[in-house]
Amino acid sequence: MHLIPQSWSHLHILVSVFPSVGLLFVTGLYVGALVKKSEVMKRTCLIFLGLLGLIAIPTYISGDGSMDAFTANAPSGVRRIPADLMDTHLEWGVAALLMLGVTGLAAWIALVRFWRSERMSDNAGHLVLGLSFVTLALMAVTGELGWEINHFELRLPPKVGPYLSPGTTPEIWSHVHMILNHFPSVGITVALGFFVIALIVNNEVMKRTGLILFVICGVLVVPTYVTGAASMWALTDPPMQQISKALINEHRDMALLTLFGMAFTGVAAWVELFRYRHLGRFSNTSLYLVLTFAIITFGIIAETGHRGGQINHPEIRLATDVLPTDDKAGWSPNIEVLINNVMWFVPWQTIHFFGYSLIFATALAVSMRVLGFWKSVPFSSVHRLLPLGVFGVVMNVFSGMLMLLADTFRYLNEITFTPKLICITIGGIAVLYYSASERLWQVKAGEDAPMSSKWVAALVLLSWIGVIMGGRLLPYV
């Protein structure tokens, strides 16, 4: 899985995403722990924050060692980077890592005091939270500067040209993909560690939170995969120096497996959340099935990330690496050719339309009950409709990705595709609220849902309306 660092640059790529994206996930979990007032979950988050503080050490050391790869000692084929760009990244990086160290130290101190008193003071809890937010802001700037070091395409002038003409896929897709691709990979790492602890301590709040994290990662992998396909066109049409289409195809093949793996993990996690809502208990068999899917997916996504890193990071390649050279080889190019045949495209498009019908009908029925219609029915009854919507999502993830492979360039450059992708992400995550909210679950027949739930229901409806409109308008605008 290429998780053993083979150089300073390789180590830096592996660890540098955790102080930023990892901190974002852990901070989100910590906020949830404070809201739920779960003492076990608070302790777990403090441990995670303390570990992230320790990661600041290898991040700095590996970053310092990586600078040699871009200076006088740069190996053959590695681009020389302006010294001022690296210096700016280093300055911001030192500030961000120092703040991360302070956050980790505050977390360890709060944890020690927590263990002695068995309850963390509100002041300590909010201090750690505030430090986390400051660190996240510094990490955002540091990460952006770091990406610009070796991703020259971010510094190219915007592409111009007639609509859908070759060479007009903007490099902004590459930028978005670099940001997004760390969320499923780091997210599933954090979720896996958190979920294992939840199983060990047998804490139901943490189990539910871990399952929710798996579902969120499953949703986020969809825009990650799509922006990856867009990045391929941005980098290869027209071709760019030192960018290999063969390496991209190898990465795309693993990304397709990652998409399927995250889908299985996310759906299995949601099914267990659904069962827990109606039965009031977890099934150990289902929980360990989710764990198995997550471990397998973690291995796949680690390999996917490594192959993606090789595309634009020649400094991590070894002399013994056998790199692909045939840009026609791989599953993805062959699937493109196959699905472009009308005999295969039309059935998948039909399945896609049926899937949207299931999704929207389910979202409409459940959301309307939350908004105040059909009040004679308790929310627990309409909640039973959600598996139909999830089944529709599964249909559309698989059929949509195959259709995307058939005509990637056209879809990605349609004006309504980006809003559709954003709405899918928002709508998929927002629907989780229906299975996570305690207050909503307790709404009986004749009762009105809380106002906060109505806002979420409106967001769900608007998001899926946006998805339907964006998809339907693709052939016409």
C-alpha positions in Angstrom: 0.0 0.0 0.0 3.1 2.2 -0.1 2.5 3.5 3.4 6.2 3.0 4.3 8.0 6.3 3.5 10.7 5.9 0.9 12.1 9.5 1.1 11.7 12.7 3.0 9.3 14.0 0.2 7.3 10.8 0.4 7.0 11.1 4.2 6.0 14.7 3.9 3.2 13.9 1.5 1.9 11.2 3.8 1.9 13.1 7.0 1.3 16.8 6.0 -2.4 16.3 5.2 -3.2 15.2 8.8 -2.4 18.5 10.6 -4.9 20.2 8.2 -7.7 17.9 7.0 -7.3 15.5 10.0 -7.6 18.4 12.4 -10.8 19.5 10.6 -12.4 16.1 11.1 -11.3 15.8 14.7 -12.4 19.4 15.5 -15.8 18.4 14.0 -16.0 15.4 16.2 -14.9 17.5 19.2 -17.8 19.9 18.6 -20.1 16.9 18.4 -18.8 15.6 21.7 -19.3 19.0 23.4 -22.9 19.2 22.0 -23.7 15.7 23.1 -21.9 16.1 26.4 -20.3 12.7 25.9 -17.4 12.4 28.3 -15.9 9.3 26.6 -16.1 11.0 23.2 -14.5 14.2 24.6 -11.5 12.1 25.9 -11.1 10.4 22.6 -11.1 13.7 20.7 -8.5 15.1 23.1 -6.3 12.1 22.5 -6.7 12.6 18.7 -5.8 16.3 19.1 -2.8 15.5 21.2 -1.6 13.0 18.6 -2.0 15.6 15.8 0.1 17.9 17.9 2.9 15.2 17.9 2.5 14.8 14.1 3.8 18.4 13.9 7.3 17.1 14.5 7.6 14.6 11.6 5.7 17.1 9.4 8.4 19.8 10.0 11.4 17.5 9.7 10.1 15.8 6.5 9.2 19.2 5.0 12.7 20.5 5.8 14.3 17.4 4.2 12.0 17.7 1.2 13.3 21.1 0.3 16.5 19.4 -0.9 14.4 17.7 -3.6 13.6 21.1 -5.1 17.0 22.8 -4.8 20.5 22.0 -5.9 20.1 18.4 -5.0 17.0 17.9 -7.1 17.0 14.6 -9.0 16.7 14.5 -12.7 13.2 15.4 -14.0 12.2 17.4 -10.9 11.2 21.0 -11.6 13.2 23.7 -9.9 11.0 25.8 -7.6 11.5 29.5 -6.9 13.2 29.9 -3.5 10.8 32.7 -2.4 7.8 30.4 -2.9 9.4 27.7 -0.7 10.5 30.3 1.9 6.9 31.7 2.2 5.5 28.2 2.6 8.1 27.4 5.3 7.3 30.6 7.2 3.6 29.9 7.3 4.2 26.2 7.9 6.3 26.9 11.0 3.6 29.2 12.4 0.9 26.7 11.7 2.9 23.7 13.2 3.8 25.8 16.3 0.1 26.5 16.8 -0.7 22.9 16.2 1.8 22.0 18.9 0.2 24.5 21.3 -3.2 23.0 20.5 -1.9 19.4 21.2 -0.3 20.5 24.4 -3.5 22.2 25.6 -5.4 19.0 24.7 -2.9 16.8 26.7 -3.2 19.1 29.7 -7.0 19.1 29.5 -7.0 15.4 29.2 -4.8 14.9 32.4 -7.1 17.3 34.4 -10.1 15.6 32.9 -9.0 12.2 34.1 -8.4 13.5 37.6 -11.8 15.2 38.0 -13.8 12.9 35.6 -15.3 16.0 34.1 -13.7 18.6 31.8 -14.3 22.2 32.7 -16.1 24.4 30.1 -13.1 26.8 30.0 -10.6 24.1 29.1 -13.0 22.6 26.5 -13.5 26.0 24.7 -9.8 26.9 24.9 -8.9 23.7 23.0 -11.7 24.4 20.5 -10.6 28.0 19.9 -6.9 26.9 19.4 -8.1 24.3 16.9 -9.9 26.9 14.8 -6.9 29.2 14.8 -4.7 26.3 13.7 -7.1 25.4 10.9 -6.9 28.9 9.5 -3.1 28.8 9.5 -3.1 25.3 8.0 -5.4 26.5 5.1 -2.9 29.1 4.1 0.1 26.8 4.5 -1.6 24.1 2.5 -2.4 26.4 -0.4 1.2 27.7 -0.5 2.5 24.1 -0.4 0.3 22.9 -3.3 1.7 25.7 -5.5 5.2 24.5 -5.0 5.0 21.5 -7.2 1.7 22.0 -9.0 2.8 24.4 -11.7 -0.7 24.1 -13.4 -2.1 26.3 -10.6 0.1 29.2 -11.8 -0.9 29.0 -15.4 -3.1 31.7 -17.0 -6.8 30.8 -17.4 -7.7 28.9 -20.5 -9.8 30.6 -23.1 -11.6 29.3 -26.2 -14.9 28.3 -27.7 -17.3 26.3 -25.6 -16.4 22.6 -25.5 -13.4 23.1 -27.8 -10.2 21.1 -26.9 -8.0 22.6 -24.3 -10.8 24.6 -22.5 -11.2 22.5 -19.4 -10.0 25.0 -16.7 -7.2 24.1 -14.3 -9.5 25.1 -11.4 -10.7 21.5 -11.5 -7.2 20.4 -10.6 -7.2 22.8 -7.7 -10.5 21.6 -6.4 -9.5 18.0 -6.8 -6.3 18.5 -4.7 -8.4 20.0 -1.9 -11.2 17.3 -2.1 -9.1 14.2 -2.5 -7.7 14.5 1.0 -11.1 14.4 2.6 -12.1 10.8 1.8 -8.6 9.5 2.5 -7.9 11.3 5.7 -11.5 11.1 6.7 -11.7 7.3 6.5 -8.4 7.1 8.5 -9.8 9.2 11.3 -13.2 7.5 11.1 -11.5 4.1 11.2 -9.5 4.9 14.3 -12.5 6.5 16.0 -14.8 3.6 15.1 -12.3 1.0 16.5 -12.1 2.9 19.8 -15.9 3.1 19.9 -16.1 -0.7 19.5 -13.5 -1.2 22.2 -15.1 1.1 24.8 -18.6 0.0 23.6 -20.0 3.5 23.5 -23.2 3.9 21.5 -22.7 7.7 20.8 -19.3 7.1 19.4 -20.5 4.1 17.3 -23.2 6.3 15.8 -20.7 9.1 15.2 -18.2 6.7 13.5 -21.0 5.4 11.2 -22.0 8.9 10.3 -18.4 9.7 9.4 -18.2 6.7 7.1 -21.4 7.9 5.3 -20.0 11.4 5.0 -16.8 10.0 3.5 -18.9 7.9 1.1 -20.7 11.1 -0.1 -17.5 13.1 -0.4 -15.9 10.5 -2.6 -18.4 11.3 -5.4 -17.3 14.9 -6.1 -13.7 13.8 -5.5 -13.9 11.2 -8.3 -15.7 13.6 -10.6 -13.2 16.4 -10.1 -10.4 13.9 -10.7 -11.9 13.1 -14.1 -12.0 16.9 -14.8 -8.4 17.3 -13.7 -7.4 14.6 -16.3 -8.8 16.7 -19.1 -7.3 19.9 -17.7 -3.8 18.3 -17.6 -3.8 16.3 -20.8 -5.8 18.3 -23.3 -3.5 19.8 -24.5 -0.8 17.6 -23.0 1.5 19.1 -20.4 5.2 18.5 -20.0 6.0 15.8 -17.3 2.3 14.8 -17.0 1.8 11.2 -18.1 -1.6 10.1 -19.3 -0.6 6.5 -18.6 0.0 7.4 -14.9 -3.3 9.2 -14.8 -5.2 6.1 -16.1 -3.5 3.9 -13.5 -4.6 6.3 -10.8 -8.1 6.4 -12.3 -8.4 2.7 -12.2 -7.7 2.6 -8.5 -10.0 5.6 -8.0 -12.8 3.7 -9.5 -12.2 0.9 -7.0 -12.1 3.5 -4.2 -15.5 4.8 -5.3 -17.0 1.4 -5.1 -15.3 0.6 -1.8 -16.4 3.9 -0.2 -19.9 3.3 -1.6 -20.1 -0.2 0.1 -18.7 1.2 3.3 -21.0 4.2 3.4 -24.2 2.2 2.5 -23.4 -0.5 5.1 -22.9 2.2 7.7 -26.1 3.9 6.8 -28.1 0.7 7.0 -26.8 0.1 10.5 -27.8 3.7 11.5 -31.3 3.0 10.1 -31.6 -0.3 12.0 -30.5 1.3 15.2 -33.2 4.0 14.8 -35.9 1.4 14.6 -34.6 -1.3 16.9 -32.8 0.8 19.5 -29.6 -1.4 19.4 -26.7 -2.2 17.2 -25.9 -5.5 15.6 -22.3 -6.6 16.2 -22.4 -8.5 13.0 -23.3 -5.4 11.0 -20.8 -3.2 12.9 -17.9 -5.6 12.1 -19.1 -5.9 8.5 -18.8 -2.1 8.3 -15.3 -2.3 9.9 -14.3 -4.9 7.4 -15.4 -2.8 4.4 -13.6 0.2 5.9 -10.3 -1.6 6.3 -10.4 -2.9 2.8 -11.3 0.5 1.4 -8.5 2.1 3.5 -6.0 -0.2 1.7 -7.5 0.7 -1.7 -7.5 4.4 -1.1 -3.9 4.4 0.2 -2.8 2.8 -3.1 -5.0 5.3 -5.0 -3.4 8.2 -3.2 0.1 6.9 -3.9 -0.5 6.5 -7.6 -2.1 10.0 -7.7 1.0 11.4 -6.0 3.3 9.9 -8.7 1.5 11.9 -11.4 2.8 15.3 -10.4 5.5 14.4 -7.8 8.5 12.9 -9.6 10.6 13.4 -6.5 8.8 10.4 -4.8 9.5 8.1 -7.7 12.2 5.4 -7.2 14.6 4.1 -9.8 13.1 0.7 -9.2 9.5 1.9 -10.0 8.1 0.4 -13.2 5.8 3.2 -14.5 3.2 2.6 -17.1 3.7 4.1 -20.6 0.7 3.0 -22.6 -2.0 5.7 -22.3 -4.6 3.2 -23.7 -4.1 0.6 -21.0 -6.3 0.2 -18.0 -10.0 -0.4 -17.1 -11.1 3.2 -17.4 -10.1 3.8 -21.1 -11.7 0.5 -22.0 -14.9 1.3 -20.1 -15.0 4.7 -21.9 -15.0 2.9 -25.3 -17.5 0.3 -24.1 -20.1 2.7 -22.6 -19.9 5.0 -25.6 -21.7 2.3 -27.5 -25.4 3.2 -27.5 -26.3 -0.3 -26.7 -24.7 0.1 -23.3 -25.2 3.8 -22.7 -29.1 3.8 -23.0 -29.7 1.1 -20.3 -27.4 2.9 -17.8 -29.1 6.2 -18.5 -32.5 4.5 -17.9 -31.3 3.2 -14.6 -30.0 6.6 -13.7 -33.4 8.2 -14.3 -35.2 5.6 -12.2 -32.7 6.2 -9.5 -33.4 10.0 -9.5 -37.1 9.2 -9.3 -36.6 7.1 -6.2 -34.3 9.7 -4.5 -36.6 12.6 -5.1 -39.8 10.9 -4.2 -38.3 9.7 -0.9 -36.8 13.1 -0.1 -40.1 14.8 -1.0 -42.2 12.5 1.2 -40.0 12.6 4.3 -39.2 16.4 4.0 -42.9 17.3 3.6 -43.7 15.5 6.8 -41.0 17.5 8.6 -42.3 20.7 7.1 -45.7 20.1 8.6 -47.7 18.1 6.0 -49.2 14.6 6.8 -49.0 15.4 10.5 -51.3 12.4 11.3 -48.3 10.2 10.6 -45.4 10.0 13.1 -41.9 10.7 11.8 -40.8 7.2 12.6 -43.2 5.9 9.9 -42.0 8.1 7.1 -38.5 7.4 8.1 -39.1 3.8 6.9 -39.2 5.2 3.3 -35.5 6.3 3.4 -34.1 2.9 2.2 -35.8 3.5 -1.1 -33.9 6.7 -1.5 -30.6 5.1 -0.5 -31.2 2.4 -3.1 -31.8 5.1 -5.7 -28.5 6.8 -4.6 -26.6 3.5 -5.1 -28.2 3.1 -8.6 -27.1 6.6 -9.5 -23.6 6.4 -8.2 -22.8 3.4 -10.3 -24.7 4.4 -13.4 -23.6 8.0 -13.1 -20.0 7.2 -12.9 -20.2 4.9 -15.9 -22.1 7.5 -17.9 -19.4 10.1 -16.9 -16.7 7.8 -18.3 -18.6 7.6 -21.6 -18.5 11.3 -22.2 -16.4 12.9 -19.5 -15.3 16.0 -21.4 -18.8 17.1 -22.4 -20.4 16.5 -19.0 -17.7 18.4 -17.1 -17.8 21.4 -19.3 -21.6 21.8 -19.2 -22.7 24.9 -17.3 -25.2 23.0 -15.1 -22.9 20.2 -14.1 -21.0 22.0 -11.3 -24.2 23.1 -9.5 -25.5 19.6 -9.8 -22.4 18.2 -8.2 -22.5 20.7 -5.3 -26.2 19.9 -4.7 -25.5 16.1 -4.7 -22.9 16.6 -1.9 -25.1 18.9 0.2 -28.2 16.8 -0.3 -26.5 13.5 0.5 -25.0 14.8 3.7 -28.1 16.7 4.8 -30.3 13.6 4.6 -28.2 12.1 7.3 -29.9 14.5 9.7 -33.1 12.4 9.4 -31.4 9.4 10.9 -29.2 11.3 13.4 -31.6 13.7 15.1 -33.0 12.7 18.4 -35.6 15.4 18.6 -36.9 14.7 15.1 -37.2 11.0 15.9 -39.4 11.7 18.9 -42.0 13.6 16.8 -45.3 11.8 17.2 -48.5 11.8 15.2 -50.1 15.2 15.3 -47.0 16.9 16.5 -44.9 19.5 14.7 -41.2 19.1 13.9 -38.7 21.5 15.5 -38.0 24.6 13.5 -34.3 23.6 13.1 -35.5 20.3 11.4 -37.7 22.3 9.0 -34.7 24.3 7.9 -32.8 21.0 7.2 -35.8 19.6 5.3 -35.9 22.7 3.1 -32.2 22.3 2.4 -32.7 18.7 1.5 -35.6 19.5 -0.9 -33.8 22.4 -2.5 -30.6 20.4 -3.0 -32.3 17.5 -4.7 -34.4 19.8 -6.8 -31.1 21.4 -7.9 -29.7 18.0 -8.7 -32.8 17.1 -10.9 -32.7 20.4 -12.7 -29.0 20.4 -13.2 -29.0 16.9 -14.6 -32.0 17.4 -16.9 -30.6 20.6 -18.4 -27.3 19.1 -19.3 -28.3 18.3 -23.0 -29.9 21.8 -23.5 -27.6 24.5 -22.1 
